[in-house]
Amino acid sequence: MEDLNRLPGSVPSPCVRNCCLDDQDICLGCYRTISEITGWSGADNHQRNEILARCQQRREQRRRGANKQHSWLHKNINKIK
């Protein structure tokens, strides 16, 4: 089987070499699940684009969650002191 990462026109891996999994087994570097990471090399471009769309959704959800947490902390910092 050919390595799809090396074919011209193939969707490149989103890996940023910052592999660290959260408690839901999602990489904090690229936001892929374990199954998406291990299945990447066998995925066609359509499947890869679907994975990338899910990664983008996860990234945005995490940022929204972090912003809410920061906002709460900012509003309540004096109560904590």
HELIX and SHEET records of a PDB file:
HELIX    1   1 LEU A    4  ARG A    6  5                                   3    
HELIX    2   2 ILE A   34  GLY A   39  1                                   6    
HELIX    3   3 TRP A   40  GLY A   42  5                                   3    
HELIX    4   4 ASN A   45  ILE A   80  1                                  36    
END                                                                             
